[in-house]
Amino acid sequence: LIGIMFWGMLFSSAILFALSAGTAFLLVWQYTRKLVLNTASIVFGILVTLSFKICLTKYLSRNTAGFYRKQPKKGNIAILALECWGIALTIGYMLARIIKITVCAVFYLGRVDTPVLAEGGLADKLDKFPHVFRKEILSAEAHRHPYI
């Protein structure tokens, strides 16, 4: 029993030290700092959105008993609120993309030697959605055709 207590404490302390030292190292090292902060901001944004959605779902879904709604009006309002939340997120994301590309085009208005909105231009580095869209199309087509 004493051996289990000793080795358990030793290994848990070592794992905790390795995780905290590794996190501190990744945050302090200049090559990984930008990547870690970008990843942390994305994770934070996703967690805020998911926590809001979970709280809203928990609060508004208390009116069910099995598959039956005790208060259908409250359930319809909950579904409407979640749909509006998804539409608002989509509109916000699209507005951010529009503003980003417009500002990029305004700054490069007089430059005829640099492609702005074409592949390899500045907007190509700022907005990754066209690449994601092409990858999604390719993955969908690859599941339909055996030779792609």
WOWO-V166496 format. One record per residue. N is the residue number from 1. SS is DSSP state (H for helix, E for strand, L for the rest). OMEGA is omega in degrees with one decimal (none if undefined). D_FIRST is the distance of its C-alpha to the first C-alpha in Angstrom with 2 decimals. Layout:
BEGIN
n: (N,N)
ss: (SS,SS)
omega: (OMEGA,OMEGA)
d_first: (D_FIRST,D_FIRST)
END
This chain:
BEGIN
n: (1,2,3,4,5,6,7,8,9,10,11,12,13,14,15,16,17,18,19,20,21,22,23,24,25,26,27,28,29,30,31,32,33,34,35,36,37,38,39,40,41,42,43,44,45,46,47,48,49,50,51,52,53,54,55,56,57,58,59,60,61,62,63,64,65,66,67,68,69,70,71,72,73,74,75,76,77,78,79,80,81,82,83,84,85,86,87,88,89,90,91,92,93,94,95,96,97,98,99,100,101,102,103,104,105,106,107,108,109,110,111,112,113,114,115,116,117,118,119,120,121,122,123,124,125,126,127,128,129,130,131,132,133,134,135,136,137,138,139,140,141,142,143,144,145,146,147,148)
ss: (L,H,H,H,H,H,H,H,H,H,H,H,H,H,H,H,H,H,H,H,H,H,H,H,H,H,H,H,L,L,L,L,H,H,H,H,H,H,H,H,H,H,H,H,H,H,H,H,H,H,H,H,H,H,H,H,H,H,H,H,L,L,L,E,E,L,L,E,E,L,L,H,H,H,H,H,H,H,H,H,H,H,H,H,H,H,H,H,H,H,H,H,H,H,H,H,H,H,H,H,H,H,H,H,H,H,H,L,L,L,L,L,L,L,L,L,L,L,L,L,L,H,H,H,H,H,L,L,H,H,H,H,H,H,H,H,H,H,H,H,H,H,L,L,L,L,L,L)
omega: (-179.6,177.3,178.4,178.9,-179.0,-176.8,176.0,178.4,-179.5,-177.8,178.6,176.2,179.4,179.0,178.1,177.7,-179.1,179.1,-179.1,178.3,177.6,177.1,178.3,178.7,-179.8,177.7,-175.4,-176.9,-171.2,-179.0,-177.6,-176.4,-177.9,179.9,-179.3,-179.9,175.7,178.9,179.8,179.4,177.3,179.4,178.7,178.1,178.4,179.8,177.9,179.7,-179.7,179.3,176.4,-179.5,178.9,178.5,178.5,179.8,179.2,-178.7,-174.2,-177.9,178.3,-175.8,179.1,173.6,-174.2,177.7,-176.6,176.0,175.0,179.2,-176.9,-179.9,179.3,177.0,177.6,177.2,178.6,179.1,178.6,179.3,179.2,176.6,177.3,177.9,178.2,178.2,179.4,177.0,179.5,179.2,177.9,178.8,-179.4,176.4,177.5,177.0,-179.9,-179.7,-179.6,-178.8,178.6,177.8,177.8,179.9,178.8,179.8,-179.4,-174.4,-176.1,-176.5,177.7,-178.5,-176.4,174.8,-176.2,-176.3,-180.0,178.7,-178.3,179.7,-177.5,-179.6,177.2,178.3,-177.6,-174.2,-177.6,-175.1,177.0,177.3,178.2,179.7,178.0,177.8,177.8,178.1,180.0,179.7,177.0,179.5,-179.5,177.7,178.7,-178.1,-174.5,-174.5,178.9,none)
d_first: (0.00,3.79,5.42,5.23,6.33,8.73,10.13,10.48,12.30,14.24,15.46,16.34,18.17,19.93,21.05,22.30,24.12,25.66,26.91,28.39,29.88,31.29,32.86,34.32,35.65,37.32,38.88,40.17,41.45,45.10,45.21,42.54,43.12,45.95,44.10,40.96,43.13,45.23,42.23,40.69,44.02,44.35,40.85,41.56,44.86,43.38,40.61,43.25,45.41,42.67,41.31,44.87,45.44,42.21,43.06,46.61,45.55,43.09,45.73,48.60,46.93,46.10,49.38,48.49,47.72,46.72,49.44,51.97,52.79,53.29,55.28,56.88,58.47,55.14,53.74,56.82,56.47,52.83,53.90,56.80,54.61,52.23,55.24,56.80,53.57,53.66,57.36,56.89,54.19,56.51,59.49,57.56,56.36,59.90,61.43,59.06,60.12,63.79,63.62,61.77,64.31,67.27,66.26,65.78,69.24,70.86,69.55,70.80,74.11,76.44,74.57,76.26,74.59,71.04,69.96,68.29,67.45,67.78,65.06,63.93,65.20,63.50,62.84,61.12,58.47,58.14,58.06,55.82,56.65,59.48,57.17,54.55,57.39,58.67,55.24,54.88,58.34,57.63,54.37,56.21,59.07,56.86,55.46,59.02,60.44,58.76,60.31,59.31)
END
